Structure formats: C-alpha cells, structure tokens
C-alpha cells in the first residue's frame, strides 16, 4: 500500500510538472456605464438603473497562457449583466458577453486568448455568446498606470479612451473608489472615460457612455 501511495504521489507530481505553465503580464483597461470613482449620492442615484454594461480588455506585454506564447497580443471583453456591476445587494448574474480577439493571433493563440480572458473574467465571461476577430489598438501612456491614460480600439465594435482623474472631477468632495475592478489586477488607478462604447451584435444592446468617472487603468499578472 505504501509503495502504491508513493508511486501515485510521484506520478501526480510528475504530471503536474509536465503541464504547460502560465506566466503572463501586461496592461488592463475597463470602463462601465456607471461611475466607479464617485460619492455616495451619485452612486445611489445610479445603482440598479445603470452600470449593467462594461468594456474591458488586456494587452499581454509578455508571457504564455498554458504554454501558448501571447507576447504583444490583446483581447477585449464586452459584458451585459443582470444588474449594476459590483452592487453588493443584487447579483449581476446571469451575464452574457462578447469577446473580441486580436486578429493578429494565429489559431492556437486565438484559443489561448479566449481561455485567458475567461480565466481572468471568471463568472462574468462564463457565457460567451459571440467571438469576433478584429484589429485591436491598445496603448497605455508610457506604460505607467499612474497616468491612468489609455486608448483601446477593437475594430469598429468597441472603444475606450481615458484620462487621469483631476481636481475638476471632484464634484461633492466626497469621492472614493466605489467599485473594484472587474478582474484581478496588480495595481489599478481610477480614470475618467473620454470614450466608452460598444456597437456590435450579440448582447441585444449597444451603448455609448463617455464623460464619466467610470474607468480603471491597471497592470496585471498571472502565474499558475
């Protein structure tokens, strides 16, 4: 019995060691149809009424997902949820989503980008109703998330653009980060959305929600 147990453990360790590794890092941008940096009075006026929609995406600076190298590629997710995203009183699920995958990726990389996005997005991306392949422009100013300045353009389907939060964005002088980012990040800064829109199919709705304190610019990493 001891010999069999030892063999099983050794075999399991050998198998685990042979599995493709994931080591990946890059930049992340999101925007929602509700403010994320706001005061209680503004947040309470939006909850349950808006904030059901979001566009968010990742640019992989360097790394591999389950053994597939993804350096320089991007993937964007678009979500329509059942309630205000981040609301602690009402579940946002079920949610449905569209994935926009970098058209530069080969067939293996496209599958890996989809898997990576679903790994990072969790339940929000559990129901992908449509996958599009589009050119993606994804830039973060100086690659410094402290600037909170970014631009993401996914073909003619989705667009995000942000600038840093400034003093003029403090309306009630009681603002704070009301909602956390929709995915795990290493460091995230709230940002002002100059552009936030989705004009594609699959979600039963399109939107344009600019000029809101509704964005995050962040760094991310994943190691497993």
C-alpha positions in Angstrom: 0.0 0.0 0.0 2.8 2.4 0.9 4.6 1.6 -2.4 1.4 2.3 -4.3 0.7 5.6 -2.5 4.3 6.7 -3.0 4.0 5.9 -6.7 0.7 7.8 -7.0 2.2 10.8 -5.4 5.3 10.7 -7.5 3.2 10.3 -10.7 1.0 13.2 -9.7 4.0 15.4 -9.2 5.5 14.4 -12.5 2.2 15.1 -14.3 1.9 18.5 -12.6 5.4 19.3 -13.6 4.7 18.4 -17.3 1.6 20.7 -17.6 2.1 23.9 -19.6 2.8 26.8 -17.3 1.1 30.2 -17.3 3.3 33.2 -16.7 1.8 36.4 -18.1 1.8 40.1 -17.5 0.6 43.3 -19.2 -1.9 46.2 -19.1 -5.6 46.2 -18.3 -8.3 48.9 -19.1 -12.0 48.9 -18.2 -15.0 51.3 -18.3 -18.6 50.8 -17.2 -21.9 52.7 -17.7 -21.8 53.8 -14.0 -19.2 55.8 -12.2 -16.6 53.8 -10.2 -14.9 56.8 -8.7 -17.8 58.7 -7.0 -19.6 59.9 -3.9 -22.4 58.1 -2.2 -25.1 60.4 -3.5 -24.1 59.8 -7.1 -23.6 56.1 -6.7 -27.0 55.7 -5.1 -28.7 57.5 -7.9 -27.2 55.1 -10.5 -27.4 51.7 -8.7 -30.0 49.4 -10.2 -30.6 51.9 -13.0 -27.3 51.7 -14.9 -23.9 50.1 -14.7 -25.0 46.8 -16.2 -22.6 47.2 -19.2 -18.9 47.3 -19.4 -16.0 47.0 -21.9 -12.7 45.7 -20.6 -9.5 44.3 -22.1 -6.0 43.1 -21.6 -2.8 43.7 -23.6 -0.2 41.0 -23.0 3.2 42.5 -22.8 5.0 39.2 -22.3 4.2 35.7 -21.4 2.3 32.5 -22.2 -1.1 31.1 -21.3 -1.0 27.3 -20.8 2.2 27.1 -22.9 1.0 29.3 -25.7 3.1 32.5 -26.2 1.0 35.6 -26.4 3.5 38.5 -26.4 2.1 41.7 -27.9 -1.5 40.4 -28.4 -4.7 41.8 -26.9 -8.3 40.6 -26.1 -11.3 42.7 -25.3 -14.5 41.6 -23.5 -17.9 43.3 -23.6 -20.4 42.4 -21.0 -24.2 43.0 -20.4 -25.0 41.9 -16.8 -28.3 41.5 -15.0 -27.7 44.3 -12.5 -25.2 47.0 -11.7 -21.8 45.5 -11.8 -20.2 45.5 -8.3 -23.5 46.1 -6.5 -23.3 44.2 -3.2 -27.1 44.0 -2.8 -28.0 42.5 -6.1 -26.4 39.8 -8.2 -25.1 40.8 -11.6 -25.6 37.3 -12.9 -26.5 35.9 -15.3 -24.3 38.0 -17.6 -23.6 37.5 -21.2 -20.5 38.6 -23.1 -18.8 39.1 -26.4 -15.1 38.5 -26.9 -13.1 40.5 -29.4 -9.8 38.6 -30.1 -6.8 40.2 -31.7 -6.9 39.3 -35.4 -3.0 39.1 -35.5 -3.2 35.9 -33.4 -2.9 32.5 -35.1 -5.4 29.7 -34.5 -3.7 28.4 -31.4 -3.2 31.9 -29.9 -6.9 32.8 -30.5 -8.0 29.8 -28.4 -5.5 30.7 -25.8 -6.6 34.4 -25.7 -10.2 33.2 -25.2 -9.2 30.9 -22.4 -7.1 33.6 -20.8 -9.9 36.1 -20.9 -12.3 33.6 -19.4 -9.8 32.7 -16.7 -9.4 36.3 -15.7 -13.0 37.3 -16.2 -14.4 34.4 -14.2 -18.3 34.2 -14.0 -18.6 37.4 -16.0 -17.3 35.6 -19.0 -18.9 32.2 -18.4 -21.4 32.8 -21.1 -19.7 34.0 -24.3 -22.4 34.4 -27.0 -20.1 35.7 -29.7 -16.4 35.8 -30.6 -15.1 38.4 -33.1 -11.7 38.7 -34.6 -10.7 42.3 -35.1 -7.6 44.6 -35.2 -7.0 45.9 -31.7 -5.2 49.1 -30.8 -4.2 49.0 -27.1 -2.0 51.7 -25.6 -1.3 52.9 -22.1 0.6 56.2 -21.9 4.2 55.5 -21.1 3.1 52.1 -19.8 2.6 53.9 -16.4 -0.7 53.2 -14.8 -0.3 56.1 -12.5 -1.0 58.3 -15.5 -4.4 56.5 -15.9 -4.3 57.4 -19.6 -5.2 54.7 -22.1 -6.8 54.0 -25.5 -8.3 50.8 -26.7 -10.0 50.4 -30.2 -11.3 47.0 -31.2 -12.1 47.2 -34.8 -15.4 49.1 -35.3 -17.0 47.3 -32.4 -15.7 48.8 -29.1 -13.7 51.8 -28.0 -12.3 53.1 -24.7 -10.2 56.2 -24.0 -9.3 57.6 -20.6 -7.5 60.5 -18.9 -6.4 60.8 -15.3 -8.8 61.9 -12.7 -8.3 65.6 -11.9 -9.5 68.1 -9.3 -12.4 69.2 -11.5 -13.8 65.7 -11.3 -14.4 66.1 -7.5 -17.9 67.3 -7.5 -19.1 66.6 -4.0 -15.6 66.4 -2.4 -16.5 63.0 -1.0 -15.4 60.8 -3.9 -13.8 57.4 -3.4 -13.3 54.2 -5.4 -16.9 52.9 -5.1 -16.4 49.6 -7.1 -13.3 47.4 -7.5 -12.0 46.4 -10.9 -13.9 43.6 -12.7 -10.9 41.4 -12.7 -7.7 40.8 -10.6 -5.1 43.4 -11.1 -1.7 44.2 -9.5 -2.3 47.9 -9.3 -5.3 49.9 -10.6 -5.9 53.6 -10.9 -9.4 55.2 -11.4 -9.7 57.2 -14.6 -12.1 59.4 -16.5 -13.7 57.8 -19.5 -13.5 60.1 -22.5 -14.9 57.4 -24.7 -16.7 54.1 -23.9 -18.9 52.4 -26.5 -20.0 49.2 -28.0 -21.5 49.0 -31.4 -21.6 45.2 -32.1 -24.0 42.4 -32.1 -24.8 39.6 -29.6 -25.9 41.4 -26.5 -29.2 42.8 -27.6 -28.0 46.4 -26.9 -25.3 48.9 -27.9 -24.2 51.9 -25.9 -22.0 55.0 -25.8 -21.2 56.2 -22.3 -18.5 58.8 -22.4 -17.6 61.6 -20.0 -17.9 59.6 -16.8 -15.6 58.7 -13.8 -16.1 55.1 -14.8 -12.8 53.6 -15.8 -9.7 51.8 -14.4 -6.2 51.6 -15.9 -4.1 48.8 -14.4 -1.3 46.3 -14.5 -1.9 42.6 -14.2 0.0 39.4 -13.9 -1.0 35.7 -13.8 1.2 32.9 -12.7 0.0 29.3 -12.3 
